[in-house]
Amino acid sequence: MIEKFINYINDKNKAYVIFDIGSRDCQKSIEFYKTFPNAKIYAFECNPNTLDLCEQNIIPYQDRITLIKGAVCDYDGDIEICYINNNDFKFIENKIALNRVKLLVNSSKILFNNLNSNLEMFCVYHKKYYFREDNFYFTFFGVNEAYSKEKNCNNVLEYELDNYNPFLQKRGYMETSVYLHVYWNKLYENKDMVGFSQYDMKHSQKYDNLDNKTIYLLNTNKPIVKNGKWEATMFPKICNLDFLIKSYNAHFDKKYTMKELENKPFSLWQTNIYPVATYEKLCEWLKKLVDEIYPWSNQPPYQTHFGSIGGYTERALSIFNAFEIHEGTPYSNLNIQHGVGSEVKEQYNHKSFLNNYSQDVHTKYVNNITGILNSDNLYFKSQCYLDNICYSCERNLSQSYLILNSNIYNNKIVGKDIEANDSRLFIYNNQVFIMLTCRSPYPNQLWCIAITLSTKWNPIFLQIKNMKHNLFEKNWSPFVKNNKLFFVYNYDPLIIINYDFNDKGLCNVVFKQNDVILPFDISNKYLRGGSNLLHYKNNYYIGTAHSRVHTEKTVFNYTHIILLDTEKWKLVYVSKPVMYNYSNKNNNKFLNTYNTILVDIGSMWGPKKHIHQWSGCIYENNNKYFITVNIRENVTLLYEIQFKNILDLKDDSLKEIGYWDNLTRIYSSK
């Protein structure tokens, strides 16, 4: 198909950039891929009937082929007049950014006059939106990474914005998150008014000439306060409304009480249109409020389910609107039909497994760093960076050896003689070391822990001084403090050991919780070692552990973030399971997801199904944290990871042995 074209190009090995415009099924892009081994190919296709075929065809070639879902035009800017036939709004849905059209017309009338519009209106959705005659000129605003959504010319995806705080949606702030992200990213520039509605709302009017001094709100037609009492659906028994007034007064330097709210309109559903100055005033308060109320407003005696904190901030907007009206701002009621095509949010179900993930940890998929799943694949890969050089170590699934890569080694095979496996990397004295599990040279022991420099294979087999050998040793978690190497031998009870690099591999116990007797059986522990630990702040170190919880049909191995106080030798925080988002559309289709959440189940080791999400390594690079995650014992994925309020959530109180272990069991078995 491309023979005539390629005949004009002599050097096929250059790093060309190729645009395949009107790609249809991407077959030409694939030919380019095979003909030009170093080229980067961009395939443009706008036909929705062939996009799925394009995505399917390029799966093996995504390292150099990028599919762009759209057409190519030589014009970028506002469109003076757009003519459509027969009000065919669906036809233009993904072809024209309608908020850039100044005049939308058909043969008989003007459908929308954007010349007179001073409004930027956002329609919020979490799964899909409905493009209709009443809302075609809105900007559709997609939220919640748990649900896959396509990007087009008429929508914005919150989680793709330059200024994005993932914890607002993760913690259930709902539409309040949208208010703030629109504000932070200034998505309303050159407009006098900015508004918000929901995907299941049908509007009875076009907002093409609004008064820029008026608040337009969705009124419940009830007063927010009457005879000194809150309206019932302000939920005063389960929402601390006094705190909202107190926070408002502190921010705006006021002394308001419920009296100023008497008989003021009660607006709900966070569906409002504001003058820009009023909206910015609101957001300056909201950005402080969302931090002030977490986590206590989402804990007993208040509601604890996902979304309840968004219901709380929804009432904060109701109070803000009422105070604005008290101060003399005019208002007008919106005429909206609510509940048109609404969908159930699964996270509102208190029993949904989606509610069991941590709200304090966010991950962002970076790459599959092991490749396509097959019987000869590598797995359990660890990596880290030192001086901008990537060091990695991974185990071969079928033959029990390690493969090293760095600036010195390129796919160097080591450890066959000792069946080396389950490697972790850590940095000590400005050098990268490998900690691994291997066959033990010691009597009455099958497996032990060893360490070696990554650049000089010479494993030293570790043992604990004056302790009888366990049959199996594994899951030690290394960390470096004050230029000394330590290991978390066990998390609950907490046991810390130190190795001073003596030739015999002897480690000293430096802390034993409640002076527990060693050795002890770790096979029945739910909270187990995971990654290395990194210095976080002050005397705290952060890393990952993994759970191992058996139920009747399933074994759960989740990732948990832990925080270790190295001054008091105390475990002070264990997170709920970490959620990993993974899109099969952009990756090889062999891992199972629920929407975009990784829930891969492999039938390993007998009749029980296993969920494997072990983190092998945590490292810092360019002021960001990354972790490697072992999935299904066959593949390792790389994620960027963020933490929020971890130190605020730590628990310094004295804990009995078994507290954290049992908490992990509860977290992982729901």
Number of C-alpha atoms within 10 A of each C-alpha: 8 11 8 8 8 14 9 8 8 8 9 15 11 11 12 13 12 16 16 19 17 15 22 19 20 26 16 15 30 19 13 21 20 12 14 20 14 15 19 19 23 19 25 23 22 18 16 11 9 14 21 12 13 21 16 15 16 21 16 13 14 17 11 17 23 18 19 16 17 19 13 11 6 4 7 7 8 12 16 12 13 13 13 15 11 10 16 12 14 13 11 15 17 19 14 15 20 23 20 15 19 18 19 20 18 14 10 8 8 11 15 20 17 21 12 13 18 20 25 22 22 28 23 28 22 20 18 20 18 17 17 16 16 14 21 19 24 24 21 27 24 27 24 19 22 20 16 19 17 11 13 16 15 21 20 21 19 23 16 12 13 10 14 16 16 21 17 22 22 22 22 22 21 24 24 24 26 21 21 22 22 20 21 17 14 11 15 18 12 11 14 18 25 26 24 24 25 22 26 20 21 20 17 12 11 15 22 14 13 19 16 17 16 17 24 22 25 20 20 13 11 13 19 25 22 15 11 12 14 18 15 10 10 22 14 13 10 14 21 15 19 12 13 21 20 14 20 22 14 12 14 11 9 12 11 13 13 18 13 15 24 18 16 22 25 25 26 21 19 24 23 22 28 25 22 22 13 18 19 17 13 21 19 14 17 22 17 12 17 19 11 14 17 14 17 13 18 21 13 9 11 15 17 16 18 26 19 22 28 22 22 24 23 22 24 26 23 21 26 20 27 24 21 16 18 16 10 8 14 13 19 13 15 17 15 16 11 15 12 12 12 14 13 7 11 13 16 15 13 13 12 12 13 18 20 21 19 19 24 20 22 20 19 17 15 14 15 16 17 18 16 17 16 10 10 12 16 26 28 29 31 31 27 24 18 14 7 9 10 13 22 24 27 25 26 21 19 11 13 18 22 27 18 24 18 19 9 12 15 11 14 12 16 18 19 14 10 16 18 25 26 23 27 30 29 28 21 15 10 9 11 20 21 25 26 25 23 27 20 21 13 14 8 12 15 15 22 21 25 22 21 17 18 24 17 10 14 13 20 18 23 22 22 19 13 11 13 13 19 18 14 18 20 19 24 24 26 26 23 19 13 5 9 13 19 22 22 22 24 21 25 23 23 21 21 23 20 21 17 12 14 10 9 10 19 17 22 17 18 12 18 18 17 11 10 13 9 15 11 9 10 15 9 11 19 24 29 27 24 27 31 28 26 23 16 13 10 9 13 20 20 21 26 27 27 27 27 23 21 18 12 7 10 17 21 23 25 27 29 30 23 22 25 25 18 15 9 11 17 23 24 20 20 24 23 23 22 21 23 22 22 25 20 16 13 13 16 16 14 10 18 16 17 14 16 18 18 20 19 17 19 18 13 14 8 7 9 15 19 23 22 25 29 27 30 29 27 28 25 15 14 7 7 10 16 22 26 27 29 23 23 22 19 23 22 27 24 24 21 19 19 15 14 13 13 17 14 9 14 17 14 12 9 10 14 11 15 16 12 21 19 15 15 25 18 14 19 27 18 13
